[in-house]
Amino acid sequence: MNKRIKKQKIGFISYYDALDPTEKKRVREEFLKKSELSYPAWFTKIRRKSFTALERKALQEICNTKFE
């Protein structure tokens, strides 16, 4: 019997919420360096779930995970 394990895709916000505080800080700081966004802009994007395609790509590279 072959059982296939289906990888469940998760959105970035759910992924980010599940991280511990030190890992959240690492992801945030690395993203802010890469994107040159301000600290308040980061939280606005989190709250509104409004990342552009290029920003999502950067987050996928930083987190080494494919998001929905």
Number of C-alpha atoms within 10 A of each C-alpha: 3 4 5 6 6 6 6 7 11 12 11 20 13 10 14 16 11 11 12 9 10 9 13 15 12 13 15 18 14 16 19 15 10 13 14 9 11 10 11 9 11 17 12 12 13 15 10 8 12 12 15 10 9 10 14 16 15 16 22 14 12 15 18 9 14 14 17 9
